Amino acid sequence: MDLTNAIEVHLRWKKNLVDFIKNNKLENLDPQIITEDNQCELGIWIYSQGSFEYSGVPVFEELKANHAHFHICAANVVKLKINGEDELAESMVTNYGTEYALATSKTINSITKLEHYIKSNK
């Protein structure tokens, strides 16, 4: 698993969500699918090879929980947009300290910590 790429992909969600909110781009965003944290490349890895190799390792379990929460927060932003709450949706994505921003930060930090764990335990 390319964890550096996973960081980039999850950081890109911010731009994608802002584009969706402002321009209705990515119109096929389905909050129910976004909530499923086992659909992206990182999630697929977490629930397969990652679990096989690192289940029970605290940094892995932290990543698993933070990643799931990130997907819930991203889906909540999409739900706000779908319900016509564009301003609130945009503030959730662009402002610091929001649940989405914190979930993103925690997920990125967890990926980085797992990456360091893997490198130091080879």
N, C-alpha and C positions, 0 to 999 in steps of 0.2 A: 504494500500500500504506500503510495506516495503521499505522505502526510503534509509535505509542503504544499502540494497541489490542493489538498483538502482545505488547507487554510485559505488559499486564494479563491477557491470555489465558494466557500462560505462567506468570505468578505464580499464577493461579487453580488451576493444576495441583496445587499443594501442598494446598489445601483439598479438592480433589476426591479426591486420593489418601488423605488422612487420613479423609475420609468413607467411602471404599471400604474402608479397613483396619478402621475401627471399626464400621461399620454395614453392610458389604457393599453399600453404595449404589453405583450405577453398575456393576452386576453385569456389564454387557456389555463391560467393559474387557478387551481382548484384547492381551496383550503383543506379539504379532507385528505387529499393526496399529500399536500405539503406537510400536514401533521404527522404523517407516517415517516418516522425517522429511519426506516430501513429501505428507503427507495433510492436515495442518492448513493454515489459510489462509496463514500465513507460509511454510511449506514449499512450498506450491504456487507462491507468488510467487518464492521463492528459485530454484526450478528452471525458472521460465519467464521472466517479465519481469525479475526481479532479475538472473538470469544474463545475459540479453540486454544489460542496461544496465550492469552492474557486474562482470561476470566479469573476474578478474585484479586487481581493486582489493583491496588487502590487507584492509581492514576488512570487505569483503563476504565474502571467502574465510574470514576468521576467524569471521564469523557463521555461514556455511554449516557449518563444522566444529563449532563449539560447539553449534549447534542440533541437528545430528545426534547429538552425544553426549548432549545433554539428553534426547532421545527414547529413547535406549538406557537411560539411567539411570532414567527414569520407567517404562519397561517392566520393568526389573529389580526395581523396587519392587513392581509388580503380580505378578510371578512369585513373589516372596517371600511375598506374601499368599496366592496360590493354593496354594503349597506349605505353608501353615500356619505360616509364620514371621512372625506378625503383629507381634510385639514388635520384631524386627529391621527389618521393613518400616517400621513407624512411626518408629523411631529414624533410619532413613535419610532420612526426609522432614522430621522435626522438629528434628533436631540440626544444629548448625553444623559445618562442616568435613567433612561426609560427601560422598561422590562426587556424590550427587543435589544437595545444597545448592551445591556448587562449580559443577556443570554449570548450574544455574539462574542463579547469579550471573554466570557467564561469558557465558551466552546473553543475559541482560538487558543487561549491559555492552556486548556486541557490537551489539545492536540500537541502543542509545543512541549508540554511536560511529558506526554507519552513518547514523543519523538526522542527526547533526551533519555528517557528510561530505556527505550529500545537500544539506543546507541551505547549506553553505558553497561548494558547487560548482554552484549554480544560475545 
